Amino acid sequence: MKKSYRRPANLKPAILIASCASLFLLGLAYFAVGAESVPTWTLFLGRFHPALLHLPIGFLVVLGVIEYLDSSMGGPRIGKACEIVLKYTAYVSTLAAVLGILLALDGGYNDDLLARHRWLGCITAVSVFWLIVLRTRARDRRRNGFSIPYHGALGATIILLLVVGHDGGTLTHGSGYLTKYLPNPIKSVIGMELEKEPGSNGFKVADVYQDIIHPIFEETCIACHGVDKSKGDLRLDSFELAMQGGELGDTIVPGDIDASEIIYRLHLDLDDDERMPPEGKRQPSDSQIAILEWWVESGAPDAGLLSELELPETIEAAINAQLEQPAFVAEAETMVAELDVPSWEEIAATVAELQEDPRINVQPIALDSPLIRVKSPFGESKFDDEALAMLAPVAANIAELEIGFSNITNEGLATLSGMHNLERLYLQKTTISDEGLEHVANLENLRYLNLYGTQVSDDGLEYLEDLDQLQSLYLWETQVTSEGAEAFRSNALDQSQINAWEEEIQALKQKINQSGVLVETGAEAGPSS
């Protein structure tokens, strides 16, 4: 009987394609740099790079898994599937690399980091074509099994892809995006700068720029205007660079908010092409915008203690709220053990369903914490009574409810009755009146209440007098009078506790007086102690 042999595979087509792909991609990476003007269609196509780049990542991970199975002893023979996935990985890697190069033509990125990302991205795509050559050669010798050249190159390509992905994330979101929330003990081991402890910098010692203005920039602006990415040649990662402005010039004009480009863009419609930050990016809150306006109008100081500055009442309240926020998160985490609330695992499915509603934004207070923060999203989808009623299944888990500027009504606030762990409630710029505060009266753990711009009057404050935990109440632009506010403040004081403290003070003073030493010198001045 005549033994049949497989015909050896023809490597020439694979080598030819890999060579052409190498010349094309590496040539494109070399020559597509420094263009002063580019056609708009290239920028349009480049915008699809972020959407497409996940395909080669996913394909390479899948390829690694099925290649491991195919080469394992007794594993399934799925070589054909490996070939198909490898070829499609080559296609989508090339397309992602090309679109990435087109996207970079728009500029505004850190040159060194962008160059590394461009070259490594193209090299990754080229590597996939040569993986096809190595796999064809390996399988020409053995139908399956481990091949050091091919599997080694595949592992190296996956590692290279991780580096490329990290650089891409840095270009898009700024330095430290992936490590921002790395626990401090791990940061200390690897020598990274540690995060400040929550609440470590109160109002009295807070610096106007470092502790107030810069954190707003860091939260909403620096991802696009920092060291790794500087759209419009504008950087906001330091005071000096912020004052230099960008390509349009007067980004910040001290003392003149009308001439300051940054204030103008913050007030554009969300879907306006010139809006900053653009739609889809994290937006500053209205109170943060008000703080920035005050800062610019005050001459954009680069330093100064808040306690030494003259602050309007509304701005002082907004700054206090911003400074309190990190401390609130830390305190909420310590509360969990003391509260009887459903675990995160028990509410995760419900939270996922709520997130599908465009009117509702639900986030955990901290990683894996059962306490949650509910916010009314920025945009056209307004939070309303129906959305608040949908929160009933997770009412006990809500520690913060930020539904200002929404369509909530007095009647809708009836849902608050189940939120017995609620600590912070934002109702600013809503139609809430005295009648609605009747539903707030039972929130025994409430510490922060923002009623700015509502219809609340002196009469409504009576509902809040039994809230023993209330520490911050914001009433500007309401119908509450100065006399009513002062009366509420006085009534909120626990006079019995104050009397007890005063008695303790008198007792301590008496102890101090009794602790002296009687010294007799015989002088006419008499005894001294």
C-alpha positions as CSV (number, residue, x, y, z in Angstrom):
1,M,0.0,0.0,0.0
2,K,1.4,3.3,-1.1
3,K,1.8,5.9,1.7
4,S,0.4,9.4,1.0
5,Y,2.1,12.6,2.1
6,R,0.8,16.1,2.5
7,R,2.1,18.5,0.0
8,P,4.3,21.2,1.6
9,A,2.5,24.5,2.0
10,N,3.6,27.3,-0.3
11,L,5.0,30.1,1.9
12,K,5.7,32.6,-0.9
13,P,2.2,34.2,-0.9
14,A,2.2,34.6,2.9
15,I,5.7,36.1,2.8
16,L,4.9,38.4,-0.1
17,I,1.7,39.7,1.7
18,A,3.6,40.2,5.0
19,S,6.4,42.1,3.2
20,C,3.9,44.4,1.4
21,A,2.0,45.0,4.7
22,S,5.3,45.8,6.4
23,L,6.3,48.3,3.7
24,F,2.9,49.9,3.6
25,L,2.4,50.3,7.4
26,L,5.9,51.3,8.4
27,G,6.1,53.7,5.4
28,L,2.8,55.3,6.4
29,A,4.0,55.6,10.0
30,Y,7.1,57.3,8.7
31,F,5.7,59.7,6.2
32,A,2.3,60.6,7.7
33,V,3.9,63.1,10.2
34,G,4.0,66.8,10.3
35,A,1.3,67.6,7.8
36,E,0.3,71.3,8.2
37,S,-3.1,70.8,6.6
38,V,-5.0,67.6,6.0
39,P,-8.3,66.9,4.2
40,T,-11.3,66.7,6.5
41,W,-12.2,63.2,5.2
42,T,-9.0,61.9,6.8
43,L,-10.1,63.3,10.2
44,F,-13.6,61.9,9.8
45,L,-12.2,58.4,9.2
46,G,-9.7,58.8,12.0
47,R,-12.6,59.3,14.5
48,F,-13.5,55.6,14.0
49,H,-10.1,54.5,15.4
50,P,-11.3,54.3,19.1
51,A,-14.3,52.3,18.0
52,L,-12.3,49.8,16.0
53,L,-9.2,49.3,18.1
54,H,-11.0,46.9,20.5
55,L,-11.4,44.3,17.6
56,P,-7.7,43.4,17.2
57,I,-7.3,43.3,21.0
58,G,-10.2,40.9,21.3
59,F,-9.1,38.8,18.4
60,L,-5.6,38.4,19.7
61,V,-6.8,37.3,23.1
62,V,-9.2,34.8,21.5
63,L,-6.3,33.6,19.2
64,G,-4.1,33.0,22.2
65,V,-6.7,30.9,23.9
66,I,-7.7,28.7,20.9
67,E,-4.0,28.2,19.9
68,Y,-3.3,27.0,23.4
69,L,-6.2,24.5,23.1
70,D,-5.1,23.4,19.6
71,S,-1.5,22.7,20.7
72,S,-2.4,21.0,24.0
73,M,-2.1,17.2,24.3
74,G,-5.5,15.7,23.8
75,G,-7.0,19.1,23.0
76,P,-9.5,19.8,20.2
77,R,-8.2,20.0,16.7
78,I,-9.3,23.6,15.8
79,G,-6.4,24.6,13.6
80,K,-8.8,25.9,10.9
81,A,-10.5,28.2,13.4
82,C,-7.0,29.5,14.5
83,E,-6.2,30.3,10.8
84,I,-9.4,32.2,10.3
85,V,-9.0,34.2,13.5
86,L,-5.4,35.0,12.7
87,K,-6.3,36.3,9.2
88,Y,-9.1,38.5,10.5
89,T,-6.8,39.8,13.2
90,A,-4.4,40.9,10.5
91,Y,-7.2,42.7,8.6
92,V,-8.6,44.6,11.6
93,S,-5.1,45.4,13.0
94,T,-4.1,47.0,9.7
95,L,-7.4,49.0,9.6
96,A,-7.0,50.2,13.2
97,A,-3.4,51.2,12.6
98,V,-4.3,53.2,9.5
99,L,-7.3,55.0,11.2
100,G,-5.1,55.7,14.2
101,I,-2.5,57.5,12.0
102,L,-5.3,59.5,10.4
103,L,-6.7,60.5,13.8
104,A,-3.2,61.7,14.9
105,L,-3.1,64.1,12.0
106,D,-5.4,66.4,13.9
107,G,-2.6,67.0,16.4
108,G,-2.9,68.1,20.0
109,Y,-1.0,65.1,21.5
110,N,2.3,64.7,23.2
111,D,4.7,64.3,20.3
112,D,7.0,61.7,21.9
113,L,4.2,59.5,23.3
114,L,2.3,59.8,20.0
115,A,5.3,58.7,18.0
116,R,5.9,55.7,20.2
117,H,2.2,54.7,20.0
118,R,2.2,55.1,16.2
119,W,5.3,53.0,15.6
120,L,4.4,50.3,18.1
121,G,0.9,50.1,16.8
122,C,2.1,49.6,13.2
123,I,4.7,47.1,14.4
124,T,2.0,45.2,16.1
125,A,-0.1,45.0,13.0
126,V,3.0,44.0,10.9
127,S,3.7,41.3,13.5
128,V,0.3,39.7,12.9
129,F,1.1,39.2,9.2
130,W,4.4,37.5,10.0
131,L,2.5,35.3,12.5
132,I,0.7,34.0,9.5
133,V,4.0,33.1,7.9
134,L,5.3,31.4,11.1
135,R,2.1,29.5,11.6
136,T,2.0,28.2,8.0
137,R,5.6,27.1,8.4
138,A,5.0,25.4,11.7
139,R,1.9,23.5,10.5
140,D,3.7,22.5,7.4
141,R,6.0,20.4,9.6
142,R,3.4,19.2,12.2
143,R,-0.3,19.4,12.0
144,N,-0.6,20.5,15.6
145,G,1.6,20.9,18.8
146,F,3.7,23.6,20.3
147,S,6.0,25.7,18.0
148,I,8.6,27.8,19.7
149,P,8.9,30.4,16.9
150,Y,5.2,30.8,16.3
151,H,3.8,30.6,19.9
152,G,6.8,32.7,21.2
153,A,6.1,35.4,18.6
154,L,2.3,35.2,19.4
155,G,3.1,35.8,23.1
156,A,5.4,38.7,22.3
157,T,2.8,40.3,20.1
158,I,0.1,40.1,22.8
159,I,2.6,41.8,25.3
160,L,3.4,44.4,22.7
161,L,-0.4,45.0,22.3
162,L,-0.7,45.7,26.0
163,V,2.0,48.4,25.8
164,V,0.3,49.9,22.8
165,G,-3.1,49.9,24.6
166,H,-1.6,51.6,27.6
167,D,-0.1,54.3,25.5
168,G,-3.4,54.8,23.7
169,G,-5.2,55.1,27.0
170,T,-2.7,57.7,28.2
171,L,-3.1,59.7,25.0
172,T,-6.9,59.7,25.3
173,H,-7.4,60.1,29.0
174,G,-4.1,61.5,30.3
175,S,-1.3,60.2,32.4
176,G,-2.2,58.0,35.4
177,Y,-5.6,57.1,34.0
178,L,-5.2,53.4,34.7
179,T,-3.4,53.9,38.0
180,K,-5.4,56.8,39.4
181,Y,-7.4,54.6,41.8
182,L,-4.6,52.1,42.6
183,P,-4.6,51.5,46.4
184,N,-2.0,53.6,48.3
185,P,-0.2,50.6,49.7
186,I,0.5,49.3,46.2
187,K,1.5,52.8,45.0
188,S,4.0,53.1,47.9
189,V,5.6,49.8,46.9
190,I,6.2,50.8,43.3
191,G,7.2,54.4,44.2
192,M,4.1,56.3,43.0
193,E,2.9,59.5,44.6
194,L,0.2,58.7,47.2
195,E,-3.3,60.2,47.1
196,K,-4.1,62.7,49.8
197,E,-6.2,61.3,52.6
198,P,-9.9,62.4,52.2
199,G,-10.8,65.5,54.1
200,S,-7.2,66.3,54.9
201,N,-7.4,69.9,53.6
202,G,-10.3,71.8,55.1
203,F,-11.6,75.3,54.2
204,K,-9.3,77.2,56.6
205,V,-6.1,75.8,55.1
206,A,-7.3,75.2,51.5
207,D,-5.4,77.0,48.8
208,V,-7.6,78.7,46.2
209,Y,-5.8,77.3,43.2
210,Q,-4.2,74.0,44.3
211,D,-7.2,72.8,46.3
212,I,-10.1,74.2,44.4
213,I,-9.4,75.3,40.8
214,H,-6.8,72.7,39.8
215,P,-8.9,69.8,41.0
216,I,-11.8,71.0,38.8
217,F,-9.4,71.2,35.8
218,E,-8.0,67.8,36.7
219,E,-11.5,66.2,36.9
220,T,-12.9,67.7,33.7
221,C,-10.2,69.3,31.5
222,I,-6.7,67.9,31.8
223,A,-7.4,64.6,30.0
224,C,-7.5,66.7,26.8
225,H,-5.4,69.6,27.9
226,G,-2.4,68.1,29.8
227,V,1.1,66.8,29.3
228,D,0.1,63.9,27.1
229,K,-2.6,65.5,25.1
230,S,-3.0,69.3,24.5
231,K,-5.9,70.0,22.2
232,G,-5.7,73.5,20.6
233,D,-2.2,73.8,22.1
234,L,-3.8,74.5,25.5
235,R,-2.6,73.0,28.7
236,L,-4.3,73.3,32.1
237,D,-2.1,71.1,34.2
238,S,-0.3,74.0,35.8
239,F,-1.2,77.6,36.5
240,E,1.5,79.0,34.3
241,L,0.5,77.0,31.3
242,A,-3.2,77.8,31.8
243,M,-2.4,81.5,31.8
244,Q,-0.4,81.1,28.5
245,G,-3.6,80.0,26.8
246,G,-3.9,78.0,23.6
247,E,-4.0,78.7,19.9
248,L,-7.0,81.0,20.3
249,G,-5.2,83.2,22.8
250,D,-7.2,84.5,25.7
251,T,-8.2,81.3,27.4
252,I,-8.2,83.0,30.8
253,V,-8.4,86.8,31.1
254,P,-8.0,87.7,34.8
255,G,-10.9,89.9,35.9
256,D,-12.9,89.5,32.7
257,I,-15.1,86.5,32.3
258,D,-16.7,87.8,29.1
259,A,-13.3,87.8,27.4
260,S,-12.2,84.4,28.8
261,E,-12.5,81.7,26.2
262,I,-12.8,79.0,28.8
263,I,-16.0,80.5,30.4
264,Y,-17.5,81.1,27.0
265,R,-17.1,77.5,26.0
266,L,-18.4,76.2,29.3
267,H,-21.7,77.9,28.6
268,L,-22.3,76.6,25.0
269,D,-24.9,73.9,24.3
270,L,-23.7,70.4,25.0
271,D,-24.0,69.5,21.3
272,D,-22.1,72.5,20.1
273,D,-18.8,71.6,18.3
274,E,-17.0,74.3,20.3
275,R,-18.4,73.2,23.7
276,M,-15.7,72.4,26.3
277,P,-15.6,69.7,27.6
278,P,-17.3,68.1,24.5
279,E,-20.3,65.9,24.6
280,G,-19.5,62.5,26.0
281,K,-16.8,63.8,28.3
282,R,-17.2,64.4,32.1
283,Q,-18.9,67.7,32.5
284,P,-18.3,70.2,35.4
285,S,-21.3,70.8,37.7
286,D,-23.0,74.1,37.7
287,S,-21.4,74.9,41.1
288,Q,-18.0,74.2,39.6
289,I,-18.6,76.5,36.7
290,A,-19.8,79.2,39.2
291,I,-16.5,78.7,41.1
292,L,-14.4,79.1,37.9
293,E,-16.3,82.2,37.0
294,W,-15.7,83.7,40.4
295,W,-12.0,82.8,40.3
296,V,-11.5,84.5,36.8
297,E,-13.6,87.5,37.9
298,S,-11.4,87.8,41.0
299,G,-8.3,88.1,39.0
300,A,-7.5,84.4,38.6
301,P,-5.1,84.2,41.6
302,D,-2.5,81.5,41.6
303,A,-2.5,81.1,45.4
304,G,-4.0,82.3,48.6
305,L,-5.9,80.8,51.5
306,L,-9.6,80.7,51.1
307,S,-10.0,81.9,54.7
308,E,-8.3,85.1,53.8
309,L,-10.4,85.9,50.7
310,E,-13.7,87.6,50.5
311,L,-16.2,85.1,49.1
312,P,-19.8,85.6,48.1
313,E,-22.2,83.4,50.1
314,T,-23.0,81.2,47.1
315,I,-19.4,80.6,46.2
316,E,-18.4,79.8,49.8
317,A,-21.2,77.2,49.9
318,A,-20.2,75.7,46.6
319,I,-16.5,75.5,47.6
320,N,-17.5,74.0,51.0
321,A,-19.5,71.3,49.2
322,Q,-16.6,70.5,46.9
323,L,-14.2,70.2,49.9
324,E,-16.6,68.0,51.8
325,Q,-17.2,65.5,49.0
326,P,-14.0,63.3,49.5
327,A,-14.6,63.2,53.3
328,F,-18.2,62.1,52.7
329,V,-17.0,59.2,50.6
330,A,-14.6,58.1,53.3
331,E,-17.2,58.4,56.0
332,A,-19.8,56.5,54.0
333,E,-17.3,53.6,53.6
334,T,-17.0,53.4,57.4
335,M,-20.7,53.4,57.8
336,V,-21.3,50.2,55.9
337,A,-20.5,47.9,58.8
338,E,-23.0,49.7,61.0
339,L,-25.9,49.9,58.6
340,D,-28.5,47.2,57.8
341,V,-28.4,47.5,53.9
342,P,-28.6,44.9,51.1
343,S,-25.1,43.9,49.8
344,W,-23.9,45.0,46.5
345,E,-24.4,41.5,45.1
346,E,-28.1,41.7,46.1
347,I,-28.7,45.0,44.3
348,A,-26.3,44.7,41.3
349,A,-28.9,43.4,38.9
350,T,-31.4,46.1,39.9
351,V,-28.7,48.8,39.5
352,A,-27.9,47.4,36.0
353,E,-31.6,47.8,35.1
354,L,-31.8,51.3,36.4
355,Q,-28.7,52.3,34.4
356,E,-30.6,51.5,31.2
357,D,-32.9,54.4,31.9
358,P,-31.3,57.6,30.4
359,R,-32.7,59.6,33.3
360,I,-30.8,57.7,36.0
361,N,-27.1,57.5,36.8
362,V,-26.2,55.1,39.6
363,Q,-22.7,54.7,41.0
364,P,-21.3,52.9,44.1
365,I,-19.9,55.3,46.7
366,A,-16.7,53.2,46.7
367,L,-15.5,50.0,45.0
368,D,-17.8,47.1,45.9
369,S,-19.7,49.3,48.4
370,P,-23.4,48.6,48.9
371,L,-24.0,52.3,49.4
372,I,-24.8,54.2,46.1
373,R,-24.9,57.7,44.7
374,V,-27.8,58.5,42.3
375,K,-27.4,61.5,40.0
376,S,-29.6,63.2,37.4
377,P,-27.5,63.0,34.2
378,F,-26.5,66.1,32.3
379,G,-28.4,66.6,29.1
380,E,-32.0,66.4,27.7
381,S,-33.1,63.4,29.7
382,K,-34.5,65.0,32.8
383,F,-34.9,63.2,36.1
384,D,-38.6,63.2,37.3
385,D,-41.0,61.7,39.7
386,E,-41.3,58.5,37.7
387,A,-37.5,58.0,37.8
388,L,-37.4,58.7,41.6
389,A,-40.1,56.0,42.1
390,M,-38.0,53.5,40.2
391,L,-35.4,53.8,42.9
392,A,-37.7,52.3,45.6
393,P,-36.0,48.8,45.4
394,V,-32.6,50.3,46.3
395,A,-33.9,53.1,48.5
396,A,-32.1,51.7,51.6
397,N,-28.7,51.8,49.7
398,I,-28.9,55.4,48.6
399,A,-26.4,57.6,50.5
400,E,-26.4,60.5,48.1
401,L,-29.2,61.7,45.8
402,E,-28.2,64.5,43.4
403,I,-31.3,65.5,41.5
404,G,-31.0,69.2,41.2
405,F,-32.1,71.0,37.9
406,S,-34.6,68.1,37.4
407,N,-38.4,67.9,36.9
408,I,-39.0,66.5,40.4
409,T,-42.1,67.7,42.2
410,N,-43.3,67.9,45.8
411,E,-45.5,64.8,45.3
412,G,-42.6,62.8,43.8
413,L,-40.5,63.3,47.0
414,A,-42.8,60.9,48.8
415,T,-40.3,58.1,47.6
416,L,-37.7,59.6,50.0
417,S,-39.5,57.9,52.9
418,G,-37.6,54.6,52.2
419,M,-34.2,56.3,52.0
420,H,-33.3,56.1,55.7
421,N,-29.6,56.1,55.0
422,L,-29.6,59.2,52.8
423,E,-26.9,61.6,53.9
424,R,-26.7,64.1,51.0
425,L,-29.7,65.5,49.1
426,Y,-29.4,68.0,46.2
427,L,-32.7,69.6,45.1
428,Q,-31.3,72.9,43.8
429,K,-33.1,74.7,40.9
430,T,-36.3,72.5,41.2
431,T,-39.9,73.5,41.9
432,I,-39.8,72.1,45.4
433,S,-41.6,74.2,48.0
434,D,-42.5,73.9,51.7
435,E,-44.9,71.1,51.0
436,G,-42.1,68.9,49.6
437,L,-40.0,69.3,52.8
438,E,-42.6,67.3,54.7
439,H,-41.1,64.2,53.0
440,V,-37.6,65.3,53.9
441,A,-38.4,65.6,57.6
442,N,-38.0,61.8,58.2
443,L,-34.5,61.5,56.8
444,E,-32.8,61.1,60.2
445,N,-29.3,60.6,58.7
446,L,-29.4,63.6,56.4
447,R,-26.4,65.8,56.9
448,Y,-26.3,67.9,53.7
449,L,-29.3,69.6,52.0
450,N,-29.1,71.9,49.0
451,L,-32.3,73.9,48.3
452,Y,-30.7,76.7,46.2
453,G,-33.2,78.3,43.8
454,T,-36.3,76.5,45.1
455,Q,-39.6,77.9,46.4
456,V,-38.9,77.1,50.1
457,S,-39.9,79.7,52.6
458,D,-39.5,80.2,56.4
459,D,-42.5,78.0,57.1
460,G,-40.8,75.1,55.3
461,L,-37.8,75.2,57.6
462,E,-40.1,73.9,60.4
463,Y,-40.0,70.5,58.8
464,L,-36.3,70.4,59.1
465,E,-35.9,71.3,62.8
466,D,-35.9,67.6,64.0
467,L,-33.0,66.6,61.6
468,D,-30.4,66.2,64.3
469,Q,-27.6,65.2,61.9
470,L,-28.1,68.1,59.5
471,Q,-24.8,70.1,59.2
472,S,-25.1,72.0,55.9
473,L,-28.2,73.7,54.5
474,Y,-28.0,75.9,51.4
475,L,-30.8,78.4,50.9
476,W,-29.6,81.1,48.6
477,E,-32.2,82.4,46.1
478,T,-35.1,81.0,48.0
479,Q,-38.0,82.7,49.9
480,V,-36.3,82.1,53.2
481,T,-35.6,85.4,55.0
482,S,-32.5,86.3,57.0
483,E,-34.6,86.3,60.1
484,G,-36.0,82.9,59.3
485,A,-32.6,81.4,58.6
486,E,-31.2,82.8,61.9
487,A,-34.1,81.5,63.8
488,F,-33.7,78.0,62.3
489,R,-30.0,78.0,63.1
490,S,-30.7,78.9,66.7
491,N,-33.5,76.3,67.0
492,A,-31.2,73.7,65.6
493,L,-28.7,74.1,68.4
494,D,-29.0,71.5,71.1
495,Q,-29.2,73.8,74.1
496,S,-29.1,71.0,76.6
497,Q,-25.8,69.8,75.1
498,I,-24.5,73.3,75.0
499,N,-25.3,73.8,78.7
500,A,-23.5,70.5,79.5
501,W,-20.4,71.6,77.6
502,E,-20.4,75.0,79.4
503,E,-20.6,73.1,82.8
504,E,-17.7,71.0,81.7
505,I,-15.7,74.1,80.7
506,Q,-16.4,75.7,84.1
507,A,-15.3,72.5,85.9
508,L,-12.1,72.4,83.8
509,K,-11.4,76.1,84.7
510,Q,-11.8,75.3,88.4
511,K,-9.4,72.3,88.0
512,I,-6.9,74.7,86.4
513,N,-7.2,77.2,89.2
514,Q,-6.8,74.4,91.8
515,S,-3.7,73.0,90.1
516,G,-1.5,76.0,91.0
517,V,1.2,75.9,93.6
518,L,1.1,78.3,96.6
519,V,4.5,80.0,96.9
520,E,5.2,82.3,100.0
521,T,8.2,84.7,99.7
522,G,7.4,87.1,102.5
523,A,7.2,90.0,100.1
524,E,4.5,92.7,100.5
525,A,2.9,91.5,97.2
526,G,1.5,88.6,99.1
527,P,1.3,84.9,98.1
528,S,1.5,84.0,94.4
529,S,0.5,80.9,92.6
